[in-house]
Amino acid sequence: MRETQQDQLVMAEEQMQQLRSKATELLLRDEWKEAVQAYSHFISLCQDQVSKTPEDPQHLLKLHKSLCLALSNRAEARSRLRDFAEALRDCDQALKIESTHFKTLLCKGKILLNLSRYSMALECFKTVQLDPQANGSSVSLNGYLQKCKKLELMSRTGAFDLSEWVVNGFRGKPLEPAEYIGAVQIKKSEIRGRGLFATKNIDAGTLVLVTKAVATERGILPDQNLDENAQLVMWKNFTEKVIDSGAKCSRTRDLIGTLSSGEDEDELEVPEINLFKPESEHIGGYPNEKLDVNRILSILDVNSLIEDAISSKVLGKNSDYYGVGLWVLASFINHSCVPNARRLHVGDYLIVHASRDVKAGEEITFAYFDVLSPLDKRNEMCKTWGFRCDCKRCKFEEDLYSRQDIREIEMGLERGVDAGAAVYRLEEGMRRWTVREREKGYLRASFWDACCQAYSPEKLARGWGRRIPPMDSVVDSIVEAVGSDERVLKMMVEKLKKGSGGVVEMERALKLGRGVYGKVVKKQAMKTLLGLGIL
Ligand SMILES: C[S@@+](CC[C@H](N)C(=O)[O-])C[C@H]1O[C@@H](n2cnc3c(N)ncnc32)[C@H](O)[C@@H]1O
């Protein structure tokens, strides 16, 4: 018996009804992957029906409504799976059917917020607000609107305040930062390949950029040397996450494709800074067909950063903590042993600020490893990064380290010679070798451990104080060379706490603090952090 057209329609309707119920159930049970599959099936059936019933406007309207809702729900499920690109496509398709569809606009706004496209998200939430349905959910909608406005303002101005989180000992949930790009551009670097450059004068503490990770992986490694296996597992998870992010989003893939894989770095194209602004849709022009897994792995080798758990350094907590991540724009920042910027990790965000005053045109650099260490040690650390440092301090010290006197000071320290005597010898040497003021900072930073001990109250009391330069000028020259550092700051604060210093010294310590933590920590919070609140 031949089925009539009507019978076929009824059967299709029944099948769609069943699929819709199943998909809704899966969505309610948070089974996102299965929900996407069920909705995909439903959507293709629905689209099929739309193409078959062009004459019945009532039925067509009903089908379009079902299609719109299914696309919206699939977008929700996809966004939960962090497949934002496909989720956005679903939203746009649904909005083509019904341009003010409440649920879709809300979903699209949340996805855009997640992608740091604040002004577009704001537009979505504003349109949602006009819908009469919005009254019922005004509390959460208002929350999104306020959050979006705040983030949009932050991303334009870089006005962050992390004071509360810092004062609470880096505990609790920090304020969510917005992505931000300050006065910088990417150019060819004299150090190697491309680098990030200041387009204006930037003073110490000012934000340079805030950027969200493509992916991160974190864990506690009780003993980093012994637990190589755990590190390998983390690295594997991390690379999988990066590959997955690239597979899900062509923009992410394109951006990863701009990064160096370590080969022919000086020949690489110099991308426009605007490409890295989250609101810019497509970048194109990069040979991404070459972005296979092997290339991604090489890119990760060159560009992944280990998270600096500031709380572990400052508060002595979480010292077992290990985190690795890829932050695309920050990957253009070269290393220098005379860095002028520092990084701070807040959640998945990397915040870079100037650690000393930077002049327009100067390259922004941060330290990939501890630069308050001597040349040999820095060379070793550089090796693990797979390059030979081409910064001006290394060049200067390489020439100087051929001198026997420097070697003797080093050997003396290894033998346990008094740190005050070593610093005295270094200062005498620098006078004889007519080392310029700026370069004195380089060498003092190289002999930081000795300087630090030499300026301890006990050593000073034993008479070294009169024979070596005043601590303030040594600190100034080190900070001028390598920017602020928490150990230098600590030395200054200890001096202040001993009562040797007034308002001027306090201002100096606060300026150093700004260089270490950035202006994201406001003055009062900085005083509390430095333990100077009572002064
Ligand atoms: C994260 S990338 C920095 C950006 C890179 N220059 C580019 O063009 O994409 C790290 C790579 O930059 C180069 N590099 C960074 N700092 C350097 C330095 N101080 N000396 C020599 N090469 C450096 C090395 O090749 C390193 O593997």
The ligand as an SDF file (V2000), in Angstrom:
LIG
                    3D

 27 29  0  0  0  0  0  0  0  0999 V2000
   58.1130   33.3840   22.6840 C   0  0  0  0  0  0  0  0  0  0  0  0
   59.0960   33.5860   21.2750 S   0  0  0  0  0  0  0  0  0  0  0  0
   59.3640   35.3090   21.2140 C   0  0  0  0  0  0  0  0  0  0  0  0
   58.9350   35.9280   19.8960 C   0  0  0  0  0  0  0  0  0  0  0  0
   59.7590   35.5290   18.7080 C   0  0  0  0  0  0  0  0  0  0  0  0
   60.9300   36.3710   18.6040 N   0  0  0  0  0  0  0  0  0  0  0  0
   58.9490   35.6000   17.4130 C   0  0  0  0  0  0  0  0  0  0  0  0
   59.4060   36.2080   16.4460 O   0  0  0  0  0  0  0  0  0  0  0  0
   57.8670   35.0060   17.3730 O   0  0  0  0  0  0  0  0  0  0  0  0
   60.5800   32.8840   21.8860 C   0  0  0  0  0  0  0  0  0  0  0  0
   61.6720   32.7870   20.8540 C   0  0  0  0  0  0  0  0  0  0  0  0
   62.1970   34.0830   20.5620 O   0  0  0  0  0  0  0  0  0  0  0  0
   63.6210   34.0540   20.4830 C   0  0  0  0  0  0  0  0  0  0  0  0
   64.1700   34.8560   21.5950 N   0  0  0  0  0  0  0  0  0  0  0  0
   63.4650   35.3930   22.6150 C   0  0  0  0  0  0  0  0  0  0  0  0
   64.2740   36.0930   23.4240 N   0  0  0  0  0  0  0  0  0  0  0  0
   65.5200   35.9780   22.9190 C   0  0  0  0  0  0  0  0  0  0  0  0
   66.7980   36.4590   23.3330 C   0  0  0  0  0  0  0  0  0  0  0  0
   66.9650   37.2130   24.4150 N   0  0  0  0  0  0  0  0  0  0  0  0
   67.8670   36.1330   22.5760 N   0  0  0  0  0  0  0  0  0  0  0  0
   67.7400   35.3760   21.4570 C   0  0  0  0  0  0  0  0  0  0  0  0
   66.5600   34.8890   21.0330 N   0  0  0  0  0  0  0  0  0  0  0  0
   65.4630   35.1830   21.7420 C   0  0  0  0  0  0  0  0  0  0  0  0
   64.0330   32.6020   20.6060 C   0  0  0  0  0  0  0  0  0  0  0  0
   64.1540   32.0840   19.3310 O   0  0  0  0  0  0  0  0  0  0  0  0
   62.8690   31.9920   21.3510 C   0  0  0  0  0  0  0  0  0  0  0  0
   62.7490   30.6250   21.0620 O   0  0  0  0  0  0  0  0  0  0  0  0
  1  2  1  0
  2  3  1  0
  2 10  1  0
  3  4  1  0
  4  5  1  0
  5  6  1  0
  5  7  1  0
  7  8  2  0
  7  9  1  0
 10 11  1  0
 11 12  1  0
 11 26  1  0
 12 13  1  0
 13 14  1  0
 13 24  1  0
 14 15  1  0
 14 23  1  0
 15 16  2  0
 16 17  1  0
 17 18  1  0
 17 23  2  0
 18 19  1  0
 18 20  2  0
 20 21  1  0
 21 22  2  0
 22 23  1  0
 24 25  1  0
 24 26  1  0
 26 27  1  0
M  CHG  2   2   1   9  -1
M  END
$$$$
